[in-house]
């Protein structure tokens, strides 16, 4: 616990507590690059700073280092998707905060509609309000991000992007989707529908659709275009997509939905039409948002490591800001198929 002390904690007091020089304390607390300080010494200094309840003077630090020691996490997406992302966002933000706070950085959050403030990234960096940006799930045609990448700006993408020059932290969306569909195939399903979680111009949505097709083709099963429907990040879009599948009369025994919130709408539509899950139709989702384990039946889905995604993205960004070489600029984290009660072998009749 921090010590109650009327005197303001300074670097000099931390140096005395840790038994090191004030310069060494400054290097550690300012995360100065290219300085070789033993890990034990670094931990001792950070422990002393916590014990003395050290609060840095950011105005002085900015003048000395040219940094704000602040990064921004930007979720730039349609408002409907932002409400969906909030179900997943808590874990991501927790991971980012843990990573950047360990370096003495602070985190700002911006939830912004996809058609607003076209020069937001550039203005944040040029105004020196932040030292770097984390951008979540950008659209494929995000020109501003590509321009910043060409300028070597400190930017990390959380999710997928078509710009190879941008560092990314993501999952393998295609492989994860393929695992979900293979689960249905292994249960005996041969006519499997697909409802996307959003428009196909989002890279992650397109890659999950690719995984669906790859699984069917690898099993020698046809991709039936009538069994493909587009969602739009909301439960209502899932209701509409499932209703369209039922109305067109093309038979199916399972549905792979590439987003859990959309899957909730799919299940609602099936129930309204008297279709039982999983007795008549099995359903697999994607994301493993907290509520789906409490459904009846529980939703089989792909679990995304939200906190790990955030931590790796935050850690990578601070390394870039500090001028360190990033060993792997394109991190892919593993996902897991979580099997619950919404999937079963197809009906015999």
BAMI-967818 format. One line per 10 residues: their letters; for each residue x, y, z of C-alpha. Coordinates in steps of 0.5 Angstrom, whole numbers. Layout:
! BAMI-967818
A = X Y Z; ...;
//
This chain:
! BAMI-967818
XXXXXXXXXX = 0 0 0; 3 7 -1; 5 11 5; 1 17 7; 6 22 7; 5 30 7; 11 31 3; 10 30 -5; 14 24 -7; 20 26 -12;
XXXXXXXXXX = 25 22 -16; 30 24 -11; 26 21 -5; 25 15 -10; 32 14 -11; 34 14 -4; 28 9 -2; 31 4 -8; 38 6 -7; 40 8 -14;
XXXXXXXXXX = 42 15 -17; 36 20 -19; 39 19 -26; 37 12 -26; 30 13 -23; 29 18 -29; 31 13 -34; 26 8 -31; 20 13 -30; 21 16 -37;
XXXXXXXXXX = 22 9 -40; 28 12 -43; 30 8 -49; 37 5 -50; 39 5 -43; 41 -2 -40; 38 -2 -33; 37 -9 -30; 30 -12 -29; 31 -13 -21;
XXXXXXXXXX = 33 -5 -21; 28 -3 -25; 22 -7 -21; 26 -4 -14; 25 3 -17; 17 2 -19; 16 -1 -12; 19 5 -9; 15 9 -13; 8 6 -11;
XXXXXXXXXX = 10 6 -4; 11 13 -4; 5 14 -8; 9 18 -14; 5 22 -18; 9 25 -24; 9 32 -27; 7 31 -34; 8 38 -36; 15 38 -34;
XXXXXXXXXX = 16 31 -37; 13 33 -44; 18 39 -44; 24 35 -42; 22 29 -47; 17 31 -52; 12 26 -50; 5 26 -47; 6 19 -44; -1 18 -47;
XXXXXXXXXX = -4 14 -52; -11 13 -55; -15 7 -57; -20 9 -63; -26 5 -64; -28 8 -71; -34 4 -73; -42 5 -74; -46 6 -68; -49 0 -69;
XXXXXXXXXX = -43 -4 -68; -40 0 -63; -46 -2 -58; -44 -9 -60; -36 -8 -59; -38 -6 -52; -40 -13 -50; -32 -15 -52; -29 -8 -51; -28 -9 -43;
XXXXXXXXXX = -23 -14 -44; -19 -11 -49; -19 -4 -45; -17 -8 -39; -11 -11 -43; -9 -5 -46; -9 -1 -40; -5 -6 -36; 0 -6 -42; 1 2 -42;
XXXXXXXXXX = 1 3 -35; 7 -2 -34; 11 3 -38; 8 10 -34; 3 11 -40; -4 13 -40; -10 11 -44; -15 15 -48; -21 12 -51; -25 15 -57;
XXXXXXXXXX = -31 11 -60; -33 15 -66; -37 14 -72; -34 11 -78; -36 17 -82; -34 22 -77; -27 27 -77; -24 24 -83; -17 27 -80; -18 24 -73;
XXXXXXXXXX = -11 20 -73; -7 25 -76; -10 31 -72; -9 27 -65; -2 26 -67; 0 33 -70; -3 36 -64; 2 32 -59; -4 30 -55; -2 23 -55;
XXXXXXXXXX = 4 19 -57; 1 14 -61; -5 11 -63; -9 4 -63; -14 3 -68; -19 -2 -67; -22 -6 -73; -21 -1 -79; -25 -1 -85; -21 -4 -91;
XXXXXXXXXX = -21 3 -95; -18 7 -89; -14 11 -93; -11 16 -87; -8 10 -84; -5 8 -90; -2 15 -91; 1 15 -83; 4 8 -84; 8 11 -90;
XXXXXXXXXX = 10 16 -85; 12 11 -80; 7 14 -75; 7 10 -68; 0 7 -70; -2 -1 -68; -8 -4 -71; -12 -8 -67; -15 -13 -72; -15 -14 -79;
XXXXXXXXXX = -12 -9 -84; -10 -9 -92; -4 -5 -90; 2 -9 -89; 6 -3 -87; 2 -3 -80; 3 -7 -74; -3 -11 -72; -5 -16 -67; -11 -20 -69;
XXXXXXXXXX = -13 -27 -69; -13 -32 -75; -21 -30 -77; -21 -35 -83; -18 -41 -79; -22 -40 -73; -29 -39 -78; -26 -46 -81; -26 -49 -74; -33 -47 -73;
XXXXXXXXXX = -36 -50 -79; -31 -56 -79; -35 -58 -72; -41 -58 -75; -39 -62 -81; -36 -67 -76; -43 -67 -73; -46 -70 -79; -49 -63 -82; -48 -62 -90;
XXXXXXXXXX = -52 -56 -91; -50 -51 -87; -52 -44 -88; -48 -37 -86; -50 -31 -83; -44 -26 -83; -43 -21 -77; -43 -15 -82; -41 -12 -89; -36 -16 -93;
XXXXXXXXXX = -32 -10 -94; -29 -11 -86; -23 -15 -87; -25 -19 -81; -32 -21 -84; -29 -23 -91; -24 -27 -87; -29 -31 -83; -33 -32 -89; -27 -35 -93;
XXXXXXXXXX = -26 -40 -87; -33 -42 -88; -32 -43 -95; -26 -47 -94; -29 -51 -89; -34 -53 -94; -30 -54 -100; -25 -58 -96; -30 -63 -94; -33 -64 -101;
XXXXXXXXXX = -39 -60 -100; -42 -55 -104; -42 -47 -103; -50 -46 -104; -51 -38 -105; -58 -38 -103; -55 -40 -96; -51 -34 -95; -54 -28 -91; -51 -21 -89;
XXXXXXXXXX = -52 -19 -82; -50 -12 -80; -47 -12 -73; -54 -12 -69; -59 -17 -67; -64 -15 -71; -60 -16 -77; -59 -23 -75; -67 -24 -74; -68 -21 -81;
XXXXXXXXXX = -62 -26 -84; -65 -32 -81; -72 -30 -83; -70 -30 -90; -66 -36 -90; -73 -40 -88; -77 -36 -93; -73 -38 -99; -74 -45 -98; -67 -48 -99;
XXXXXXXXXX = -66 -53 -93; -61 -53 -88; -59 -56 -82; -54 -51 -79; -52 -44 -79; -45 -41 -78; -46 -34 -75; -39 -30 -75; -41 -26 -69; -45 -27 -63;
XXXXXXXXXX = -50 -21 -62; -52 -23 -69; -53 -30 -67; -58 -28 -62; -62 -25 -67; -62 -31 -71; -64 -36 -65; -70 -31 -64; -72 -32 -71; -72 -39 -71;
XXXXXXXXXX = -76 -40 -64; -81 -35 -67; -82 -40 -73; -82 -46 -69; -75 -48 -71; -72 -52 -65; -64 -51 -63; -61 -55 -64; -66 -61 -65; -68 -58 -72;
XXXXXXXXXX = -62 -53 -73; -55 -52 -70; -52 -45 -69; -45 -43 -68; -43 -36 -66; -36 -32 -66; -33 -28 -60; -36 -31 -54; -39 -25 -51; -40 -26 -44;
XXXXXXXXXX = -48 -27 -44; -48 -33 -49; -46 -38 -44; -52 -36 -40; -57 -38 -46; -62 -44 -46; -59 -47 -50; -52 -44 -49; -48 -42 -55; -43 -46 -58;
XXXXXXXXXX = -38 -41 -61; -31 -38 -62; -27 -35 -56; -23 -29 -57; -18 -28 -52; -20 -20 -51; -15 -18 -46; -9 -22 -49; -11 -18 -55; -11 -11 -52;
XXXXXXXXXX = -5 -13 -48; 0 -15 -54; -3 -9 -58; -1 -4 -52; 5 -7 -51; 7 -6 -58; 5 1 -59; 9 3 -53; 15 -1 -56; 15 3 -62;
XXXXXXXXXX = 14 10 -59; 20 8 -55; 24 7 -61; 25 -1 -60; 25 -6 -65; 19 -10 -65; 21 -17 -66; 14 -19 -69; 10 -13 -72; 4 -18 -74;
XXXXXXXXXX = 2 -22 -68; -4 -27 -69; -7 -30 -62; -10 -37 -62; -18 -38 -61; -22 -43 -58; -28 -47 -60; -32 -47 -54; -38 -53 -55; -44 -52 -51;
XXXXXXXXX = -51 -54 -52; -53 -50 -59; -50 -56 -63; -52 -63 -64; -52 -68 -70; -57 -66 -75; -64 -69 -75; -65 -76 -78; -72 -74 -82;
//
